[in-house]
Amino acid sequence: MNLLPLTNPATLGDACRRRRKILGLTLQDAAGAAGVNYRFASELERGKETCVLGKSLKYAQMLGLELYYASDEGAPPQAPVSVTNRSER
């Protein structure tokens, strides 16, 4: 399993785009399956800074991506977050 840090919206967008292509889904099909519109999915995959987090998570989860964060007691709130494919766990 590869854990990749999410350092900005572009990282999440790239992970979603790569996974969608691996699944053989068009952007339209993926958007419909996640219950978001085409424009939102396109902007998310392009790393738009202002995409709504809830919809972004819904889209990523539909693609089989799971988001995790690392935390230790007393860790600062900006602890690293990573993405992995469910199939790689």
Stockholm file with secondary structure:
# STOCKHOLM 1.0

chainA/1-89         MNLLPLTNPATLGDACRRRRKILGLTLQDAAGAAGVNYRFASELERGKETCVLGKSLKYAQMLGLELYYASDEGAPPQAPVSVTNRSER
#=GR chainA/1-89 SS CCCEECCSHHHHHHHHHHHHHHHTCCHHHHHHHHTCCHHHHHHHHTTCTTCCHHHHHHHHHHTTEEEEECCCTTCCTTCCEEEEEGGGC
#=GC SS_cons        CCCEECCSHHHHHHHHHHHHHHHTCCHHHHHHHHTCCHHHHHHHHTTCTTCCHHHHHHHHHHTTEEEEECCCTTCCTTCCEEEEEGGGC
//
